Amino acid sequence: MTRHTYEIRVIGTLSPAACEAFAGMQVEVGPTVTILSGDFDQRDLHAVLNRLRTFDLELVGVRQAPRT
């Protein structure tokens, strides 16, 4: 499967347990939104989205980052 870089935006900040669960990803914490990013194929992306649900994080958006 083809891998792409995705940016996943959630409301708020991550708890220490959630930070650990997303350890392989880049995490940018803003004042109201946290951005998680990483390289995924479709299967991995869906696994990350399921993990968000496990931590009851409110999803704001998912976008495929432009190739550089």
ChimeraX attribute file (.defattr): number of C-alpha atoms within 10 A of each C-alpha:
attribute: neighborCount
match mode: 1-to-1
recipient: residues
	/A:1	7
	/A:2	7
	/A:3	13
	/A:4	16
	/A:5	16
	/A:6	19
	/A:7	19
	/A:8	22
	/A:9	21
	/A:10	19
	/A:11	17
	/A:12	15
	/A:13	18
	/A:14	18
	/A:15	10
	/A:16	8
	/A:17	10
	/A:18	16
	/A:19	14
	/A:20	11
	/A:21	15
	/A:22	17
	/A:23	10
	/A:24	12
	/A:25	15
	/A:26	13
	/A:27	19
	/A:28	12
	/A:29	16
	/A:30	11
	/A:31	8
	/A:32	9
	/A:33	17
	/A:34	20
	/A:35	21
	/A:36	20
	/A:37	21
	/A:38	19
	/A:39	17
	/A:40	18
	/A:41	13
	/A:42	12
	/A:43	10
	/A:44	13
	/A:45	19
	/A:46	12
	/A:47	12
	/A:48	17
	/A:49	14
	/A:50	12
	/A:51	15
	/A:52	18
	/A:53	12
	/A:54	10
	/A:55	13
	/A:56	10
	/A:57	17
	/A:58	13
	/A:59	15
	/A:60	12
	/A:61	11
	/A:62	16
	/A:63	11
	/A:64	14
	/A:65	14
	/A:66	8
	/A:67	6
	/A:68	3
